[in-house]
Amino acid sequence: MATQNRKGKVYRTRTGTGKRKDVKRAIVTLREGTIDIFGELA
């Protein structure tokens, strides 16, 4: 697992500029076969 700090985007408004919040994201890597995508076949 790794984390990233992503900067919030700057946006324009009628009166000037604003900024979205900075966000911390987690990047999770899984081994192949960890998640059963199709489920059990009956």
Number of C-alpha atoms within 10 A of each C-alpha: 7 8 10 10 10 11 12 12 10 11 10 9 8 5 6 7 9 12 11 10 11 11 11 10 11 11 8 8 8 8 6 7 7 7 9 8 7 6 7 6 4 3
